Amino acid sequence: MATVPSEYAVLTNLRDALAAIRVGDGFYYDVLGSAVKLDPNQNVDALWEPGAARPFVLVELNADSWQHMPSERARIDLRATIHWVHDSDPTRDADKLQTYLQGCADIEKALVADLQRGGRVIDTRIVSRAFDTAVDGALVWASIDVVMPMIRSYGQPDVSV
């Protein structure tokens, strides 16, 4: 069995949950697995191309916080921003706003399906959302900040997968 850093296992669980968004499961949109990225330098340019998969999702890892606890334990608040990007219909009044809110709803439902990210975190919580109105045209960009607190043994960062 392979080992990976526990934080990486959490983020890949998050990626897989976002890649599982399907209309048939009660979501507003379908998200292709290839349209969910953890690395902004890995084929992300192709997602901007005309006719590329929409919506697409980028997971950006942010600075985390640590709290050292007794018995060589550490609480780590793993923080990430989920960027959800889709097209809207500029000919329909309020379509951009509706698309943004539907995207936020899809992300929330996907997160709630496994709040403990495979049993590796205490919880997964949305702490803020932002609607990027500076984006030109019909593009809708939602930035959703999440926090995933975990407690693990200090000095033992790896888990088996």
N, C-alpha and C positions, 0 to 999 in steps of 0.2 A: 504494500500500500504506500502511495506517495504522500509526502508531507508538503504543506504550503503554509505561509504565514496566515494566521487566523483572520486577519483583516482582509487578506486577498480572498479567502473563502467566503467571507461576508459579501464582498463586492461582486464576486462572480454569481453568488446566489441572487443578489439584487439585479444584476444584468439578466439572468435567466428569467426572473419574474417579469421584468419589463418586456422581454422578448416573447413572452407567452400571452401578451395582450391580444385578444381576438374578439371580434364582433359577436361570434357565435357563443361566447362565454359571458355576454352581457356588457361588453365594453362598447364605446362609441366607434372605435377605429381598430384596424388590424395593424400590428407592428411586426415587420419581418425581423427575424433573428439577426440577419446581416445588417439591419439598420439600427442596432443597439451597440454602442461603442464605449469601452472603458478607456481606450487610448486615443486621444484626439489627433494623434499623428499616424494612425493606422487606417488608411483608405477613407478618411472622412471627407476628403475633397470630392470623391465620387458621389457623396450624398447631396452635394450642392448642385449637381448637374441637372439640367432640365429632364424631366421624366424619371428622376431617381425616386427611390422608395420614400414614401411619406405615410405617416409621420416617421421621423427618425429621432433617436434618443442618444444623447451623450451624457455619460456619468463622469462628473468632475470631482476628484477627491480634494477636499479642503483640509485646512489645518485641524488636527484633532487636539483634544485636551486629555491630560493624564492626571489621575489622582492616585497616589500610592496609598495602599491600605495595609493593615496588619497581616501577618502571616505570608509575607512576600506575594501579595496580590496587587493587581493594578486595575483600576477602572479607567477605561479608555472610551471617550466619547468620539466615535468615528463619525465624521461629518462629510457630506457630499452634496453637490448640487446636481440635480437631474435637469438637463436641458431637453425640452420636448419641442420639436420643430415640425410645423405642418403648413400647408397652404390653405388659404381661405378664398372665398369668392368675393372679390372687391365690388361686384355689382349688387350684392345683397347687404342692406343696412344691418349692422351689428353682427355680421357673419364672423368677423375677426374676433370679436369678444366671445361669441358663442363657441367658436372653435377652441379658443384659449381655455374656457371653462370646461369644455368637454375633455380636452387633453389633461387638465388638472384632475378631473374626476377619474379618468382612466388610470393615471399614475397612482392616485390614492387607493383605488380598488386593488391595483396590482400589489401595492405595499402591504395592504391589510391581509392579503391571502397568506402571508407568512411573516408576522411581525417579528419573530425571533430569528429570521434569516437562517433557517436550518438548525436552530438551537444554539447559535453562536453569539447572539446578542440578547440583551434584556428586552429590547423593544425597538421598533422603528417608528419614528415620529416625524411628520412634516412640521417644520418650525416656521417656514415662511414661503410665500409664492410671489413671483413678480411677473407682470405682463410687460414685455419689452415693446413699448409703443414707438421706439425709435427705429424699428425695423421698417424698411420701405416696402411698399407694394402690398401684396396679398400674404406675405409670409407672417406666420404667427410663431412667436418664440416665448415659451414659458420656462421660467427658471424656478425650480422647486427645491428648497433646501431641506435636507433631512438630517436627523441625528440618530445614530444607532449605538447606544451605550453597551459596552461589554465589560465583563469582569473575567480576568484570566490570571494565571500564575505569572508573576514577574520573572523574566528570564526564560520563559518557555513560550515563545511566540508562535510555535508551529502547531498545526492540527493535521490529522490524517484525513485524506479524502479518497 
